[in-house]
Amino acid sequence: MENSAFPCRSRCGACCIAPSITSPIPGMPQGKPAGVPCVQLDADLRCRLFGKPERPAFCASLRPSMEMCGNDRAQALAFLGHLETATAP
């Protein structure tokens, strides 16, 4: 996930771990629970589906920002975890 204003942090993967994803993902046909790493994360914590049509719309909608990503991976995981809890049904 790259954005010229705020680039995706290397070796983070928080947006592919913290949120739940209810739509099917290749390798995770029932989606993904919150806090579970997506099976599409590679060893460098990069999405194998980035730029591909099979990437879920939810994933494509996440854009790196200072608010979401914070100063480090721990802050990103905490922010996204809080957002997940706040928006849970």
Residue, then its C-alpha position, 0 to 999 in steps of 0.5 A: m500500500e503506497n501513498s505519495a503523501f504517506p508511504c507504507r511502512s516497511r515490515c509493518g503489516a498492521c493493516c493486514i493483521a489488526p482488522s477483521i475482514t469479512s470478505p473471502i481472501p484467497g487462502m481464507p475463504q471465510g475471511k480473517p478474524a481480527g488480530v490474525p495475520c492474513v495468509q497473503l502476507d509474505a515474509d517481509l509483511r507485504c501483501r501478495l495480492f497488492g495490485k491484483p483484482e482478487r485483493p478484497a475491496f476492504c484491503a484496497s480501501l485502507r490507505p496509510s496515514m499518520e493517524m492510522c500508522g502512527n510513529d511505528r508498527a506498535q502504534a499502528l496495531a494499537f490504532l487499528g485494534h481500537l478501531e476494530t473494537a469500536t466498530a464491531p457489531 
